[in-house]
Amino acid sequence: MPTAVIGVAAVIIIGVVAVMVLLNTRETQSIEDRLNELAALGEPVTLEQLELSQPFYERVIAPMIERLSEMSQRFTPQQVVEESRRQLRLAGIAHQLSPAQFSGIRLGAGLVVGVLAVVIVLSLSLPAWQEIGGVIFGLIFGYYVPNIWLGTKISQRQNEVIKALPDALDLLTICVEAGLGFDAAMAKVADKWDNELSLAFMRTVQEMQLGKTRREALRDMAMSMDVGDVTSFVAAIVQADQLGVSMAKVMRIQSDTMRMKRRQRAEEKANQAPVKMMIPLVFLIFPPIFIVLLGPAVIKFKNMDSS
């Protein structure tokens, strides 16, 4: 049984590492840059040299993902594709990965971890039912690892937006009160920082410059984040725009509200700290203290009894 546990743990660790490399190894280099590098050597450039100069991801992993994407796209329901598109958009990587490519990555990850599970399970000489169960576990685990990674990325992006929103609204309010238009104020905020919220602001400004109405662009921005604070902020701005209310006044109210919510979140986390500290105190700190304090007394009593 310990050997089986070690095998399963090895499958999990190796599978996670392989999938993370598959998801994060995306070094890109333009063809023009590669040609310039090869031309600097002073030798004629052949097609084979050009292909070998490409990063490993583009030469090996990307074609495999494309083939797996085509294979998985035939069997993936449209509802699953739409859900994957929504999650990729929430994670902020919809411009890097398409739903078909993400499905291919999931299928490839399942196959990679499944093969690792087969190799490790066969080397352990387990009963047949445990071997089959280990392989099935590896396939399912590998298939869902990209979903876990995507969910983590969505949570990180949403937390980053929540943290950056109060400061962004303060600067947005100052710009509007100083006389800038709302669109120009959003562009100013986007130029000030480099985070997920500023990128979303810049994308919204660009969409409005391309002809999309302010209401549609702001609602698309709120849908691409799925953060309650951003949704309420967008709803207030859209309503003020429709009713002709002073934008500066609405922005001031929203800024005060977001700062109050940030203070409440900080107080909530501070109140949760004693409860979270209880487990490490009881299981990690108190036992060594008891050993240090009571150990000498126990040894002394033991020596007295033996004498």
N, C-alpha and C positions, 0 to 999 in steps of 0.2 A: 504493500500500500504506500509506504513512503516513496518508493521508486515511481509509482504512478503519479503521485502528487508532484514530484520533481519534474516528471515529463510534461504534465499539464502546465506547470509554471513556466517551463522552458518554451512550450508552444506559445503561451501568452506573451512572454517577453520578446521572443524572436518575431512573432507576428506583429506586435505593436511597433517594434523598431522598423520592420520592413515596410509596413503601411505608412508610417510617418515619413520615411525616406521617399516613398512613392508619392506622397501628397506634397511634400515640401521641396523636393528637388526639381526646381523649375527655372534653372538658369537659362536665360535667353540672351542671344547675341544676334544682331542683324547680319544679313548676308554681306552687306557693304563693309561692315567692320571686319568680318573674316577675310574678305578679299583684300582689304587694305593690309591686314597683318601678313597674309601670304605674299602680297606684292612687295612688302618691305624686305622680304628675304632675297629678292632679285632673281627668283626662279619662276618659270612658267607654271601657272596654276592649272592642275588637272581636276576633272570632276571628282575623282576618287579622293584627292587631297581636300577638296572643298567639303565633301561629305564627312571625312574623318575629322575635319576641324570643328564640326558641330559639337555642342555639348552632348554628354551621354544621354540626357533626358530626351533631346530631340532625335537622336539617332536610334535609340532602343525603346525607351519607355513610352514616348509619345505615340509611335506607330502601334505598339501593343495596346495602348489605351484606346486608340481609334478603332482598332479591330474589335476589341471587346465592347466598345460603345455600340458599334453597328450590330453586334450579336445580341446585346442586351436590349437594344431599342425595339427589336422585333417582339419581345415577350413582355415588355414593361407596359402596364396599363397607363392610359393617359392621365388618370388621376394621380398616380405615383409620380409621373413626370412633372405635373404642375406643382405638386408638393415639393419636389426636389428644386424646382426653379424658385419657389418662394423661399425655401431655406437658404439657397445660395445667395439670394438677394438680401436676406436678413443678415447673412454673414459678411456681406460686402464683397463677395468674390464672383458675382454673376458675370462680370466681364472677363474673368479668367477661366472659369469652368462652365460648360453648358450642362444641362441635366443629363444628356446622353453620355458625356465624358465622365460625369460623376457616377453614373450607373456602371460604366466600364471600370472605373476605379474600384467600386464596390465588388464587382465580379472578380476583378484581378486580385484584390486583397483576399477574397474568400478562397480563390485557388491557391495563392501563395501560402496562406496559413494552413490550408488543407493539406498541401504537399508536405509542409513542415511537420504537420501532425502525423501524417502517414510514416514519414521517416523516423520520427521519434518513437511513435507507438510500436513500430515493428522492431526497433532496437531494444525495447524493454521486455519482450517476450510475455506479453499480457494475455489473459484469456480473450477469446474471440469477441465476446460481447463488449469488453472494455476497449478493444482495438477499434471496433465499429463506432462505439460511443465517442471515443477520442477523436476520430476522424470527422464525425458529424459535428462535434463541438468545435473543432478547428475551422470547418467550413462556415458554420453559422457565426462564430466569433469574428473571423476575418471579414465576413460580409458586412457585419454591423460596426466594425471599428471606424470606417469613414463617417458613419452617422454620428458616432460618439465624438469624433474630432470636429465635425461640423457643428454639433450642438454646443461644444465648448467654445468654438470660435464665435457663434452667435451670442452666447452669454458674455464673452469678453467684450465684444463690440457694443452690446447694449449697456454694459457697465461703464465703458469708456464714454459713451454718449451721455449717460446720466450724470457722470462726474463733470463733464465739460459744459453741460447745458447752462447752469447758472451763470458762470463767467461769460459765456458767449452771449447770453441775454443781456447781461450788464453792459457789455460793449455795444451790442446792437441797440440798446436803449439810448446810450450816450450818443451814438452816431445819428439816430433818428431825431433826438432832441436838438442836436447841433445843426440840423437842417438837411441831412442827407435823405434821399428816398429810401424806401424799404429795400429795394433790390440792390442799390449801391451799398447800403449798410450791411447786407448779407455778404456781398463781395468783399467788403472791408474785413469782416470777421473771418471769412475764408482765407484771406491773405495773412491774417494775424497768426493763426495757429496751423499746425499740421497734425490733425487727428481725424477720427472718423466723422465727427460732427462737422468740422470745417470742410472735409471732402464732400459731405452730403450737401452742405450749403453751396459750395461751388458748383456741384452738379445741378442743383436746383436753379441757380442763376443762369447757367448755360442753357438749360432747357427753356427758361423764360426768354432768353435772348433768341432762341431758335423758333419762337412763336407760340410756345405752350402758355396757356393762361396761368396767372399766379396761383389761382385756386387749385388747378390740376397739378401744377408742379409741387406745391406744398403738400397736397394730399398724397402724392406719389412718394415724397420724401418721408412722410409719416409712416406710410405702409412699408417702406423699405427698412424701417428700423423697428417697428412694433414696440415702441417705448411709450408708456402712458403719458409721461410729461411732454414729450414731443407732440403726441396726438392732441393733448389739450392746448398746447401752445399754437399749433396749426389751426385748430378749430376757432380759437379766439381771434387770430389774425384774419382768417377767412370771413368770420362774422363781422369784424370791424370794417373790413374792406367792402362788404356788401351793404352795411348800414351807414357807411360814411362817418364812422366814429373816429376821433383823433387817434392816429396810430401811435403817437408818442405816449399818450395816456394808457393805452392798452399795453404797450410794451413795458411801461413802468410797473403796472399791476402784475404782469406776468413775471417780470424780473424779481419783484418782491416775493411773489408766491414761490418761485423756484428756490430762492435763497432760504425761505422758511422751510421748504421740504428738505433741502440739504441739511439744515440744522436738525430737523426731526430725525432724519436717517442717521446722522452722527450720534444723536442721543440714544436711538434705538440700538445701535451697535455697541455703544458704551454700556447699556443696561444688559446686553447679552454676554458681555465679556466675563462676568463672574460665573455664569452657568457653564460657559465653554471652558473655563479654567478648572472646573471642578474635577473633571476626569483625569487630566494630567496631575493635578494635586494629589488625588486619592491613590492613583496607581503608579505614579512615577516619582513623586517628591516625598510623600509621607513615609513609604516603606524604607528608603535610605535613612531618613531622619530617625525612625524608630530603631533601625539597626545600629546607627551611630550612638544613640542615647542609651538604648537598653542592652546593646551587645556587651559592653564591659561588665555590667551587673550580672548578666547571665553567665558569663565566663567565671566571674568571681564566685557566684553561688555554686557553680559546678565544681570548682576547685575545693570549696569548703566541704561539699558532700563527699568528694573523693578522699579528702583527708580524714 
